[in-house]
Amino acid sequence: MVDTPHNPGSGDPSAAPNGGEASLGLDTARLNAIMHTALEPGVLFGRGLDLTDADRDQFGRIVDIVESTLAPGYEDPAWKEYEALVEEGSAKGAILSLTTHEGTNVNTWCVDGGADAEVKKIKRETEDGIQNGIQVPSRIFYLVHWHETAQNLNRYITHSNETLRHTSPAHLGTDLRRLASFVKRTRPQD
């Protein structure tokens, strides 16, 4: 079962019981430093934070750990139905959103219908009127959140420091905090 994005704990990668992250090849001291620096006000890439190849390697390790934990959820028929509706809606331009649900990385067109909800197309009320959406059960909503959070981190692996220069690393810090909490809660303890 995929954990919720709520109640994330300290988010401190070094706080894993029994040194769990060390056994995963994670440099928790460096990841902590990046996370805390990224969340400082006024810090920008190129002015207070630059990523090294070793940092990007650490991000790749985290993405691999998270995706391997999520992999069984991708076999859920509800996930496959959700993916099909996303593909259909995207192709038609029917599901568009530049915003996410507060505290998540889930687009607002994806609606948590509760534990027993079925995956289906819905109409949802917004400030801009009636919009298309996709209702999903809670387990799929949280799977989407964790998948998108890992994909956000994955983008920092491929974007150069020059591409990132003068942009805010706050999202990086937030995603690192969330994924540190996820890894601590979902990995078997040593």
N, C-alpha and C positions, 0 to 999 in steps of 0.2 A: 504494500500500500504506500502511496506517495504521501509524504508529509505536506502540511499546509504551509503557505508562505507566512502565516501569522505566528506570533510568538517565537521569533527567531533566536532567542537566547543572546549571548554576548556577541556572537559573530567573530570571536577571537580564534583564529585557526590554531593557535598554540595551546588552546585550552582543552584539547581533546583528551579524554581519559586514556591513561596508559600509553600516551604518545602515539595514538592511532595514525595521525597524519605522517609522522616520521616513517612509519612502515610503508607508506604509500609513495615515498620519495618526494614529499613536499617540503620545501624550505619555509617552514612556518614563520621564522623570524623575518624573512624578506617579504613574504606575502602580507604579514601584519604591517610591516613598514609601508608597503604600497597602499594597503587599505586605509591606514590612518592618514597618510599624506594626501591621498586622493580625496578624502573627506574634509580636509582643512579648507576653510574659506579662503578664496583668492588664489588658490593653486591652479595652475594651468599646465597642460602638457607643454614642455619646453621652458616653463618657468616654475620650477619646483618639482617637476616629475618628468622623467624620461624612462622609457622601458628598454631593458636590455634583451638580448636573445635568450638569456637564462630566465628572465621574467616571463617571456612568452612561452618558453618550455614549461614553466610551472603552470601557466594558464592552461596549456594543452593537457597537462596531467589532470588538472581539476575537471576540465570538460570531459575527458575520457572516463574519469571516475563517476561523474554524475550521469553521463549517458549510459554507462554500463548498469548503473542502478535503475535507471528509467526504462531500459530495454524491454523488460517483461510487460510494462504498461503499453508499449507500442503494439503488442499482440492482442490487446483487448479489442473485441469487435467494436466497442463504442469509440475507441480512438480511430479505428479505420474508417468508421462512418463519419466521424468528425472531419478527418482529413479529406474525405471525398466531398463533403459539403463545403469545406474551405476552398478546395480546388474549383468546384463548380461556381461558388460565389465570387471568387477572385476572377475567374475567366469572364464572368458576366459584369464585373465591376459592381456587384451587388453588396459586397461587404467591404466597407472602407472605414478606417478609423486611425487617427494619429494619436489617440489617447488610450491609456490603459486604466484598468480598475485600480483604485488606490491601494498601494502596498503590494502590487503584483506587476508582472510583466505580461499580463493577459489583455489583449485588445478589448475595448468595451463592447464590441459586437458579439463577443463570446460571453454567454450568460450562464452562471452557475445555477442550475435548476434544482439542486439538492441531491441527496444521496441516491434516490431512486429515479431520477429524471431520465427521460429518453433523449437521445440525440435527435434534434429536429430543427428545421428552419422556424424562425419566429419573427414577429414584428415587435419592436421595442420602442417605447416612448423616450424621446430625448429632447433636449432644449431646442433642437432644430426640427422637431416633428417626429413622425414615425419613420424608423429606420429598420433595415433588415438585420437579422442576427442569427446566431446559432446557440441553441440551448444545449447544455451538456450536463452530465452528472458531475458531482463534486470531484470525484477521483480523476476525471478527465480535465476538469478546470485546473486542478493543481498540477497535473501532468503537463499541461500547456505552460503553466507558469514556470515550472522548473526547466522544461525544455527551452523555453525562450530565454530564461536567465543564463543557461549554459551557452546558448547561441550568442547572446550579447557578449559574454566573456570571450568567445571564440573570435569575434570581430577584432578584438585587441591583438590577437595573434597575427592577423593578416594586415592590419593597418600599420604603416610605418610611422615613426616618430614625426616625420615631416607632415604626413597626412593629419596626424592628431594635434600638431602644434597649435597652440593658442585656443584649444578647446578645453572644456571642463572635464576633469576626471571623476566627478562626483558619481556618475552612474557606474563607473568601474568600481569605486569604493563600495557602493551599495550592493552591487552584484557579488563582489568578493565576500562581503559580510553575509549575504544570504546563502551563498554556496558553501561557505565555511560551516555555517550552521547545518545545512543540509547534509554535508559529508559527515559531520559529527553525529548526527541523529540517525543516519541510515547505514553506516558502515559497521560491520561486526567489530566488536571490541577485541583487542589483542589480549 
